[in-house]
């Protein structure tokens, strides 16, 4: 019995017709989840850069309050520069600029050093940016698809929304409990 006669064999035909691959709506719907995940990297970079900038400014302020020492001053300027670079890359990742993939690569390789969170998230970031879908999301062709379909938005599943609200309620409850427990 050959593969063509086997009723249990996996299909080998392309299930998406060629004419559908030229339709911007079909292309956008194929990549919208990946696009949203890539944009979330930009959001995380922007939030992270805010904390890095605040830390750098705090080190800078503390080095200025005492007599000026070169090491803390250099360190604070380096940290502030890193925070500004991460903010800039995050902003352009949100805009899906093609060059920002290399910023993701640099910051993710650096992030691999930060165990355990960096070693868990950064390989995923690298996969999002440099996979075949990532190549498409950052391409000029996909930019034209996004311009042709501005009305298509990502709609998260109900479970994700409910989980987000549950997490928010737990955080608020924990903060309220810690405030009330101090009295």
FENMO-V315522 format. One record per backbone hydrogen bond with DSSP energy under -0.5 kcal/mol. CO is the residue of the C=O (numbers start at 0). NH is the residue of the N-H. If there is no record, write none. Layout:
CO,NH
CO,NH
//
This chain:
1,4
1,5
4,6
5,8
12,14
14,16
16,19
16,20
17,21
18,21
19,22
21,23
22,26
23,27
24,28
25,29
26,30
27,31
30,34
31,35
32,36
33,37
34,38
35,39
36,40
37,40
37,41
38,42
39,43
40,44
41,45
42,46
43,47
44,48
45,49
46,50
47,51
48,52
49,53
50,54
51,55
52,56
53,57
54,58
55,59
56,60
57,61
58,62
59,63
60,64
61,65
68,72
69,73
70,74
71,75
72,76
73,77
74,78
75,79
76,80
77,81
78,82
79,83
80,84
81,85
82,86
83,87
84,88
85,89
86,90
87,91
88,92
89,93
90,94
91,96
92,95
96,99
97,100
98,101
98,102
99,103
100,104
101,105
102,106
103,107
104,108
105,109
106,110
107,111
109,112
110,113
112,114
113,117
113,118
115,119
116,119
116,120
117,121
119,123
120,124
121,125
122,126
123,127
124,128
125,129
126,130
130,134
131,135
132,136
133,137
135,138
138,142
139,143
140,144
141,145
142,146
143,147
144,148
148,151
150,152
153,155
156,160
157,161
158,162
159,163
160,164
161,165
162,166
163,167
164,168
165,169
166,170
167,171
168,172
169,173
170,174
171,175
172,176
173,177
174,178
175,179
176,180
177,181
178,181
179,182
//
